[in-house]
Amino acid sequence: MKSAMIMPSITLILLFLATLFYVAYIFPETARMFSKYGIELPPMTAATLEFSDWLVANIVVITFIHIALFVGAYFYWKSDKGRFNIDRWILKVPVLGSLIHKTIIEIFCRVFYSLYSGSGENIDVIRIACEATGNRYFEAQVKNIAIPMMLKHGKGLHESFEASGVFTKTALSRFHAGAETGTVRATALQLANYYERDTTYKLKAIVEYVQLFIALLIMVVMTAITIVSSETALIKPKQTPGFRGAELTLLLAFTSSITRKVRAWLSLLPRREKNSSTR
C-alpha cells in the first residue's frame, strides 16, 4: 500500500514546488517589470503580487512553523502514546482505514495459521500474531482484552476476539464457525486469502481515483496560472516619457514565454505518473 502511494505523493510535491516557485519568483519578477513603467496591474495580478510579497517576507517564519510541525509530529509518532493513538485513528480514516484494517487482519491470520498447532496452549501464538501486525492499537486490544478473557474467564476464541473490538464481523463469523467445527487453522488461512484478494482489488481502484484527482488538480492549477497570466493581455500602458512600445512588446513576449514553459512543465506531471504506474 505504501509503494502504491509513492508516485502520487511525489507528483503532489513537485506540483506544490512548481507552483511555489512560480508565485514566489517568476511571477513577481514579471509583474514588477510592468510596475516599473507605471503600468496599472489588473486585480488578480495585483492580488497575486501582494500574496507573493507576503510569502517572501514571511518565508523564514513559514518554514520554521512547518519544520516545527514536522518534528513535533515525528516525535509524537515515535512515542508509545502517540503511536497508539495514530494507529487507532488510522483505522477510522474513510476508505483507506478499512483497507488498512483488513490488511492487519490478513497479517494476523497468516501468522496465526503458520504457528497454530490445534492443540495445547496457543496463547503465545495469538500474542505473536498480533505483534506481527505492526499496529499498536490492534496489538493492545488483543493482549489486554482478548487474551485475559481466555486465560482468566475461560472464554472461547470467538467471544474473546469479539470483545477486543478490532476484528471485522466477517472475521468473527469465520472464527466462530472454525471454532465450532475444529477448523480454526484452515479458517485463518481462508480469511487471509480472502482479505488479500479484496484489499488488492480495492487498492488498485483507489490508486486510479487518486491519479484522477491529481490530474484534475494539475488542470486546476494550470488553469489558474493561465488566467492570472492572461491578464497581461489586458494591460494598457500609460504614455510615459522614455517608455517605448518595443519595450512593452518585449516584456509581454517574455511573460508569455515564461507562462508557456511553466504550463508545459506542469503538463508532464500526469504523464510521468501514468508511465510509472504502467511500469
N, C-alpha and C positions, 0 to 999 in steps of 0.2 A: 504494500500500500504506500509506503514511503517513497519507493522508487518511482511509482506511477505519478507522484505529485512533484517530482523534481523539475521536470521541464516546464510545467505551468508556473511554478514558483520563480524559476529563472526568467521566464518571459515577463512576468509582472514586475520583477525587479528592474529588468532592462527598460521596460516601458516607463517606470517611475523615474529612473535616472535620465532617460532621454527627455522626458517632459520637464524635469527639473533643470536640466542643462539649457533647454530652450527658453524657459521662463526666466531663469536667473542670469543667463549670459547672452545668448544670441538675440533674444527679443529686446532687452534694454539697449543694446548697442545700436540696433537699427532704429528704435523709437527715439533715442536721444539725437540721432543724426537729423531727424525731422525737426526736433525741438531746437536744435542748434540754429536753424534758419528761421525760427519764429513761426513755424507751421503749427496750427492748432490741431491737436490729436483728436481722433474720434473717441466716443465714450468708452467702448470696450478696450481699445488700445490704451487709453489713459488709465483705466482701471487696472488693466494687466500690468502696466508700468508701475503703478503705485504698489501693487502686490509684490512685484519683483523687488522694488526698492526696500519694502518692509522685510522681505525674505532675506535679502543680502545683509541688511543692517542687523538682523537678529539671528544670523546663521550660527553663531557660536552658542547662543542660548538654546536654540532649537536642537543643535547637535548634542549638547550636553544633556538635555532632557531625554532625548532618545537613547543615548548611551546609558544614562542612569536607569531608565525603564528596562532596558535590555538586561543590564547587570542585575538589577533587582529581581526580575522575572527568572533569571538563571539561578540565582542563589535560592530563591523560593522553591523552584522546581527541584533543586538538589537536596533541600531539607526534607525530613521524613513527613512532616505535616503537610508541606506544600505538595510533595509528590502524591500523597494520599488524596488530597482534595482535587488535584488536577486529574488524577486517574478516575476519580468518581465523577467529576464534571464531564470528562471526555465521553463517557458512556451515554450522556444525555444530549450530546450535540445532535441536531437534526441531520438525518440522512447518514452522515459518516459515523455517528455514535452507534447505530445499530450494527453497521458493518464491523466496527472495532469490537463490539460486544460478542458478535458471532465468531469472529476470529479468535478471541480469547477462549471461548468455549471450545472451539476446534482444537486449539493447542492443548487445553486441559484434557480433552477426551483422547487425544493421540498419546500423550504421556501416560494417562491412566490406562489405556489399552496395552501399552508396552510393558508396564510394570505390574498390572493387576494379576494376581495368581489365582483368584477364585476361591481361595480357602485361607483360613488363618487370619492373622491380623494384617489389615491393609490400610490402616490409618496413615502410615508413613507414605504409602502410595498416593493418597489424596493430598497429603501435605506437599510432596514433591511436585505433583501435577499442578497445584495452584501456584506454587512458586515459579514454575516454568512459564506461566503466562506473562510475567513481567508487569502485571497490573497490581499495584499495591492495594487498591480498594477491593478487588476481587479476592486477592490473597487473604486480606484481613477478615473479610466476611466468612470465608470458608474456614479459616483457622480459629476464629473467635466465636463463631456461631455453630457452623455445621459439625465440626469435629468434636467440640464439647458436648453437643447434643447426643452424638453417637456414643461417646465414652461415659458420660455421667447419667444420661437418661435412657440409654439403650434404644434410641430411635433408629429407624432404618435409613437407608441411603436416600430414598426419595423425600422423606419428611425432613431430614437434615438439610439437604440441598434446597428445598423449598423455603425453609426458614432463613437461609442465608440471604435470599433476595437477589442473587446475582445470576441465576440460571433462567433461561427463557422457558416459556410454557412447553414448547416443543421438546426441549432437553429434559424437562421434568417428567413429561408423559412417557418419553422413551426410557428414561432410567427407572420409572415406576414399572413399566412393562418388563424391562430386563430383570429387575429385582424379583418380580413375581414368577418369572419363568426360569430364573437362574442363568440368564444370558447377559449379564451386566457387561462383561468384557466385549462381547460381539456388538452390543448396543453402543458402547462407546466408540467403536470403530465406525459403525454406521453413521453416528452423529457427526463424527469428524469429517467423513467423506461428504456428507450432505452439506454441511456448512462450508466446506472448501469450494464445492461447486457453486453454491448460492452466492458466496461473497465474491468469487472470481467474476461471475457474470455481472453482478451489480456494480462492482468496481469499474469494470470496463465502461458501463453506461455512465457512471459518474464522471469518469475521466473525459468522456466525449462531451458531456454537458459543460464541464469546466473549460475545455478547449473552446467550445462555442461561446461561452461567457467572455473569455479572454479576447476572442476575435471581435466580439461586439464592443468590448471596452476599448480596444485599439481603434476601432472605427469611430467611436465617440470622441476619443482624444484627437484623432486626425481631423475630424470634422470641426472640433472646437479650435484647433490651431489654424485650420484653413479659414474659418470665419473671422477670427481675430486678425489674421494676416491680410485677408482680402479687404479689410477696411482701408488699407493703404491706397487702394484704387480710388477711394472717395476723398482723399486728401486734396485740398485746394490751396496751393501755396499762395502766400501773400507776396505782393510785389515789394521786395525789399532791396535796398541798394546793395549792389555787389552780388546779388543772387542770380545765377544764370540757369536757364532751362535745361541745359545739358547736365548740370549737376543734379537736378531733380530726377531727370531720366535715369542717370546712372544709379542714383540712390534707390529708385523704385526697382530697377533691374536687379540690384544687389539683394534687396529684400525678397523679391520673388524667387531668386536663385536659392537663397538660404531656406526658404519655406519649402521649395520643391525637394531639396536634399533631405530635410527632416522628415517630410511625408514619405519619401521613398525608403528611408531607413526604417521607419515605423512599419511600413507595409511588409517588410521582410520578416517581422517577428512571427506572425501566424504561420508563414511558410516554413520557417525553421522548426517551429513546434510540431507542425504536421509531419515534416520529414523525420524528425526524431521519433515520433510516435509510430511511424511506419516501420522504421528500423526495429 
